[in-house]
Amino acid sequence: MRRREFLMLSAAVPVAAVAGFPNGEAPLPPDWRTFELVTSVEVASPLGRTQLWLPVPMSASSNYQRLISADYDAPGAVRAQLVMVPGYDVQLLNVEWGDPAAVGRVTLTHRVATCDRRVDLGAAGRGSTAVAASESAGALQKYLRATALLPTDGIVRATAERICASKHGEIDKARAIYEWVVENTARDPKTPGCGMGDVGSMLKSGYLGGKCADINALFVALARSVDTPARDAYGIRVADSRLGYKSLGRSGDVSKAQHCRAEFYAQDMGWIPVDPADVRKIMLEEVPGGLALADPRVQAARSALFGSWEMNWVAYNHGHDVVLPGSSRPPVPFLMYPNAKTGGELVNSLDPTTFRYEIYARELAA
């Protein structure tokens, strides 16, 4: 089963159209870059009915990312379709085989355009209201709610209230939380994948080590607990960094380059990008032996990553507690890796002996 979807660059859901820029939309400005991502996935030992769920880049256009097309090939599948999961608008490719002997390698190809994202945090003080489109109160409400692994009461709220004592407004509170997270967490190289983001367990144990899905989830839960809308952004690195940080980029084989970021919402400013986890990544991985928090390279990143993202990275979704279509299993905490189920059991996404996948990224010529 083979299907090619061309997505309207301003649409919130996938729409069949023609190649290129539908509806006469102008070509991308010179500061945008276009990437092609090719994901190949194989369930090693299928048993009975088998399903595959692959994350797809966000289809809603923004001022930093546009999904241009998605092309997929699923040999032997009885069903293969792009699906939008309600709640957080998580888009995924859902593939299903009834006969295990028919299960084949699935290939998913995306073309995505990105532009470096930077918010002028001084604009609020100048009274500017033209920085970003505003969100409705209803839309923001889901980014204040607790999730299975991001509680907003108990020790989480108590910690956030202590951090934010005497702080007023979303930006001041978010900055205080960001600085606290940078100073009190640590990147743990032994953490599988990107971590789980179990914020309650982190705070109760007192061990704030982990990877991006742990460290940035901590920022999100703390912000939500003091009434600042915040969300994780799950995605993947697709190119080397142009900012001089070797640890903050990946090109070619990006099979293990998944990365979770975060953002918070401020009135009159819109969504503001942050990434405290990458500050800690630089400290651990940028040079052999690591860097101290006071190192100028770390401090430069610490300042930049409150208000900007280098878009050598593609966002998949903001989802939590994602219900996988056709699965009777509990929701997964987030969808950033390929997921599969065979014989009624979920396959470990991080175990290459049973679930093999490769993801390759390349930049396309302008």
C-alpha positions as CSV (number, residue, x, y, z in Angstrom):
1,M,0.0,0.0,0.0
2,R,1.6,3.3,-1.1
3,R,0.2,6.8,-0.6
4,R,1.5,10.3,-1.1
5,E,-0.1,13.2,0.8
6,F,0.6,16.8,-0.1
7,L,-0.3,19.0,2.8
8,M,-1.6,22.6,2.6
9,L,0.9,24.7,4.4
10,S,-1.7,26.6,6.3
11,A,-4.0,23.7,7.1
12,A,-4.5,22.1,10.6
13,V,-5.2,18.6,9.1
14,P,-3.7,16.8,6.1
15,V,-5.4,17.5,2.8
16,A,-4.8,15.8,-0.5
17,A,-3.6,18.4,-3.1
18,V,-1.0,18.8,-5.8
19,A,2.8,19.0,-5.4
20,G,4.6,22.2,-4.5
21,F,2.8,25.1,-2.9
22,P,-0.9,24.5,-2.9
23,N,-3.4,27.4,-3.3
24,G,-0.8,29.6,-4.8
25,E,1.1,30.1,-1.6
26,A,4.4,32.0,-2.1
27,P,7.7,30.1,-2.0
28,L,9.6,30.1,1.2
29,P,11.7,33.1,2.2
30,P,15.5,32.8,1.9
31,D,16.0,32.2,5.6
32,W,13.9,29.0,5.6
33,R,15.5,25.6,5.1
34,T,13.9,22.4,3.7
35,F,14.7,18.9,5.0
36,E,13.8,15.4,3.8
37,L,13.3,12.8,6.5
38,V,13.1,9.1,5.5
39,T,12.0,6.6,8.2
40,S,12.3,2.9,7.6
41,V,10.7,0.5,10.1
42,E,10.6,-3.3,10.5
43,V,9.0,-5.4,13.2
44,A,11.5,-8.3,13.5
45,S,9.3,-11.2,14.7
46,P,5.7,-10.4,14.0
47,L,3.1,-12.6,15.8
48,G,-0.5,-12.4,14.7
49,R,-2.1,-9.0,14.2
50,T,0.5,-6.3,14.0
51,Q,0.2,-2.5,14.2
52,L,2.7,0.3,13.7
53,W,2.4,3.9,14.8
54,L,4.9,6.4,13.4
55,P,5.0,10.1,14.5
56,V,4.5,12.6,11.7
57,P,5.6,16.3,11.9
58,M,3.0,18.8,12.9
59,S,0.7,19.7,9.9
60,A,-0.3,23.1,11.3
61,S,1.9,25.8,9.8
62,S,3.7,28.2,12.1
63,N,6.3,30.9,11.7
64,Y,9.0,28.3,12.3
65,Q,7.8,25.0,10.7
66,R,5.8,23.9,7.7
67,L,5.0,20.3,6.7
68,I,5.1,20.1,2.9
69,S,4.4,16.4,2.2
70,A,4.3,12.9,3.5
71,D,4.9,9.9,1.4
72,Y,4.5,6.3,2.8
73,D,4.9,2.8,1.5
74,A,3.5,-0.1,3.6
75,P,3.7,-3.4,1.7
76,G,1.1,-6.0,2.6
77,A,-0.8,-3.8,5.0
78,V,-4.6,-4.0,5.2
79,R,-4.7,-0.4,6.5
80,A,-2.2,2.5,6.2
81,Q,-3.4,6.0,6.8
82,L,-2.5,9.3,8.4
83,V,-4.5,9.8,11.6
84,M,-5.0,12.8,13.9
85,V,-5.4,11.7,17.5
86,P,-7.8,13.9,19.4
87,G,-6.7,15.9,22.4
88,Y,-3.3,17.3,21.5
89,D,-3.7,16.9,17.7
90,V,-1.0,14.3,17.5
91,Q,-0.6,13.2,13.8
92,L,0.7,9.7,13.1
93,L,0.9,7.1,10.4
94,N,-1.2,4.1,11.5
95,V,-0.3,0.8,9.7
96,E,-2.0,-2.6,10.3
97,W,-1.4,-6.1,9.1
98,G,-3.7,-9.1,9.8
99,D,-1.3,-11.8,8.6
100,P,2.1,-11.8,10.3
101,A,3.6,-13.3,7.1
102,A,2.6,-10.2,5.2
103,V,4.3,-7.7,7.6
104,G,6.9,-5.8,5.6
105,R,9.2,-2.8,5.9
106,V,7.4,0.5,6.1
107,T,9.0,3.6,4.6
108,L,7.7,7.1,5.6
109,T,9.2,10.2,3.9
110,H,8.5,13.8,4.9
111,R,9.5,17.1,3.5
112,V,9.6,19.8,6.1
113,A,10.6,23.5,6.0
114,T,11.9,25.2,9.1
115,C,13.1,28.7,10.2
116,D,15.1,29.6,13.3
117,R,12.7,30.7,16.0
118,R,13.5,33.7,18.2
119,V,11.1,35.7,20.4
120,D,11.8,39.3,21.3
121,L,11.2,39.2,25.0
122,G,11.6,42.9,25.3
123,A,8.5,43.5,23.1
124,A,6.1,43.0,26.1
125,G,7.8,45.8,27.9
126,R,7.4,48.1,24.9
127,G,3.7,47.4,24.8
128,S,3.8,45.4,21.5
129,T,0.8,43.2,20.8
130,A,1.8,42.1,17.3
131,V,4.4,39.6,18.3
132,A,2.3,36.5,17.9
133,A,-1.2,35.3,17.4
134,S,-3.1,34.8,20.7
135,E,-4.6,31.5,21.8
136,S,-8.1,31.2,23.1
137,A,-8.7,30.4,26.8
138,G,-10.1,27.0,25.8
139,A,-7.0,26.1,23.8
140,L,-4.7,27.1,26.6
141,Q,-6.6,25.1,29.2
142,K,-5.2,21.8,28.1
143,Y,-1.7,23.2,28.6
144,L,-2.5,23.8,32.3
145,R,-3.9,20.4,33.0
146,A,-2.0,17.6,34.8
147,T,-1.1,14.4,32.9
148,A,-0.2,10.9,34.1
149,L,3.4,11.8,34.5
150,L,3.1,15.6,34.9
151,P,1.2,16.3,38.2
152,T,0.5,19.9,39.1
153,D,-0.3,19.5,42.8
154,G,1.5,18.3,45.8
155,I,5.3,18.5,45.7
156,V,5.3,19.9,42.2
157,R,3.2,22.9,43.1
158,A,5.0,23.4,46.4
159,T,8.3,23.4,44.5
160,A,7.1,25.8,41.9
161,E,5.6,28.2,44.5
162,R,8.9,28.3,46.3
163,I,10.8,29.0,43.1
164,C,8.3,31.7,42.0
165,A,7.9,33.4,45.3
166,S,7.6,37.2,44.6
167,K,7.5,36.6,40.8
168,H,4.6,38.0,38.8
169,G,3.5,37.4,35.3
170,E,4.2,34.4,33.0
171,I,7.6,35.5,31.8
172,D,9.0,36.2,35.2
173,K,7.7,32.9,36.6
174,A,8.9,30.9,33.6
175,R,12.3,32.5,33.8
176,A,12.7,31.6,37.5
177,I,11.6,28.0,36.8
178,Y,14.0,27.8,33.8
179,E,17.0,29.0,35.8
180,W,16.1,26.6,38.7
181,V,15.8,23.7,36.3
182,V,19.2,24.5,34.6
183,E,20.9,24.8,38.0
184,N,19.4,21.8,39.7
185,T,19.1,19.0,37.1
186,A,21.8,16.9,35.4
187,R,21.9,15.0,32.2
188,D,22.3,11.3,32.9
189,P,23.8,9.4,30.0
190,K,22.6,6.1,31.4
191,T,18.9,7.1,31.0
192,P,17.3,5.0,28.2
193,G,16.2,7.0,25.1
194,C,15.1,10.5,26.0
195,G,13.7,9.5,29.4
196,M,10.1,9.1,30.6
197,G,9.3,12.6,32.0
198,D,8.0,11.2,35.3
199,V,8.1,14.5,37.2
200,G,6.4,13.4,40.4
201,S,9.0,10.6,40.9
202,M,11.9,12.9,40.1
203,L,10.9,15.4,42.8
204,K,9.9,12.8,45.4
205,S,13.2,11.0,45.0
206,G,15.2,14.1,44.9
207,Y,17.2,12.8,41.9
208,L,16.8,15.3,39.1
209,G,18.9,13.5,36.5
210,G,17.7,12.3,33.2
211,K,17.5,13.4,29.6
212,C,15.5,15.9,27.6
213,A,12.0,14.3,28.1
214,D,12.7,14.4,31.9
215,I,14.4,17.8,32.3
216,N,12.0,19.7,30.0
217,A,9.0,17.9,31.4
218,L,10.1,19.2,34.8
219,F,9.9,22.8,33.4
220,V,6.5,22.2,31.9
221,A,4.9,20.6,35.1
222,L,6.3,23.3,37.3
223,A,5.1,26.1,35.1
224,R,1.6,24.6,34.8
225,S,1.4,24.2,38.5
226,V,1.6,28.0,38.9
227,D,-0.9,28.8,36.2
228,T,1.5,29.4,33.4
229,P,0.5,27.4,30.2
230,A,3.4,25.2,29.1
231,R,3.9,22.3,26.8
232,D,6.5,19.8,25.7
233,A,7.4,19.7,22.0
234,Y,8.6,16.3,20.9
235,G,10.7,16.0,17.7
236,I,14.0,15.1,16.1
237,R,17.3,16.8,15.2
238,V,17.8,16.9,11.4
239,A,21.0,18.9,10.8
240,D,24.3,19.9,12.5
241,S,24.1,23.1,14.6
242,R,25.2,26.3,12.9
243,L,25.7,27.9,16.3
244,G,29.0,26.1,17.1
245,Y,27.7,23.4,19.4
246,K,28.6,19.9,18.3
247,S,26.3,18.3,20.8
248,L,23.2,20.2,19.6
249,G,22.9,18.8,16.1
250,R,22.8,15.6,14.0
251,S,22.6,15.0,10.3
252,G,22.5,11.9,8.1
253,D,21.6,9.0,10.3
254,V,19.4,10.6,12.9
255,S,17.8,7.4,14.2
256,K,18.8,8.3,17.8
257,A,18.5,12.1,17.5
258,Q,15.0,12.4,19.0
259,H,14.8,15.5,21.2
260,C,12.1,17.0,23.4
261,R,11.9,20.8,23.8
262,A,9.5,23.0,25.8
263,E,7.6,26.3,25.5
264,F,5.3,28.5,27.7
265,Y,2.6,31.0,26.9
266,A,2.6,34.7,27.8
267,Q,-0.2,37.1,27.2
268,D,0.6,39.5,24.3
269,M,3.7,37.4,23.4
270,G,2.3,34.0,22.5
271,W,4.3,30.8,22.8
272,I,7.9,31.3,23.9
273,P,10.5,28.6,23.2
274,V,12.8,27.3,25.9
275,D,15.2,24.3,26.3
276,P,16.9,23.9,29.7
277,A,17.7,20.3,28.8
278,D,20.1,21.4,26.0
279,V,22.0,23.6,28.4
280,R,22.7,20.4,30.5
281,K,23.5,18.5,27.3
282,I,26.2,21.0,26.4
283,M,27.7,20.7,29.8
284,L,28.0,16.9,29.6
285,E,28.7,16.3,25.9
286,E,30.2,19.3,24.2
287,V,33.8,18.5,25.1
288,P,35.5,15.5,26.7
289,G,35.3,15.8,30.4
290,G,32.4,18.2,30.3
291,L,32.0,21.9,30.9
292,A,31.2,23.8,34.1
293,L,28.0,25.8,34.4
294,A,30.0,28.9,34.6
295,D,31.8,28.2,31.3
296,P,31.1,31.0,28.7
297,R,29.9,28.5,26.2
298,V,27.3,27.2,28.6
299,Q,26.3,30.6,29.7
300,A,25.8,31.7,26.1
301,A,23.5,28.8,25.5
302,R,21.7,29.3,28.8
303,S,20.8,32.8,27.8
304,A,19.9,31.9,24.2
305,L,17.7,28.9,25.1
306,F,15.2,31.0,27.0
307,G,13.4,32.5,24.0
308,S,14.8,30.8,21.0
309,W,15.2,27.4,19.2
310,E,17.7,26.7,16.4
311,M,15.5,24.9,13.9
312,N,17.9,22.2,12.9
313,W,15.1,20.2,14.5
314,V,11.6,19.2,13.4
315,A,8.7,19.2,15.8
316,Y,6.3,16.2,15.8
317,N,3.7,17.1,18.4
318,H,2.8,18.4,21.9
319,G,1.0,15.2,23.0
320,H,0.8,13.6,26.4
321,D,-1.1,10.4,27.3
322,V,-1.5,9.5,23.6
323,V,-4.1,6.9,22.8
324,L,-2.7,4.8,19.9
325,P,-5.5,4.1,17.4
326,G,-6.6,0.4,17.6
327,S,-4.7,-0.3,20.8
328,S,-6.4,-1.6,23.9
329,R,-3.2,-0.8,25.9
330,P,-3.0,2.2,28.2
331,P,-2.0,5.5,26.5
332,V,1.7,6.1,25.9
333,P,3.2,9.1,27.8
334,F,4.3,10.7,24.5
335,L,4.9,9.8,20.8
336,M,8.4,10.7,19.7
337,Y,9.6,7.2,18.7
338,P,8.1,4.7,16.3
339,N,5.7,2.4,18.3
340,A,4.5,-1.1,17.4
341,K,2.3,-3.9,18.7
342,T,2.3,-7.5,17.7
343,G,0.5,-10.5,19.1
344,G,-1.3,-8.2,21.6
345,E,1.9,-6.9,23.1
346,L,3.6,-3.5,22.7
347,V,7.1,-3.7,21.2
348,N,10.0,-2.0,23.0
349,S,10.8,1.0,20.8
350,L,14.4,1.0,22.1
351,D,15.2,-2.6,21.6
352,P,16.8,-3.1,18.2
353,T,16.6,-6.9,18.4
354,T,12.8,-6.8,18.0
355,F,12.1,-3.4,16.5
356,R,14.5,-2.1,13.9
357,Y,14.2,1.4,12.4
358,E,16.5,3.9,10.7
359,I,15.8,7.6,10.2
360,Y,17.9,9.6,7.7
361,A,17.7,13.4,7.3
362,R,19.2,15.6,4.5
363,E,18.8,19.2,3.7
364,L,17.4,19.9,0.2
365,A,18.8,22.6,-2.0
366,A,16.9,25.9,-2.1
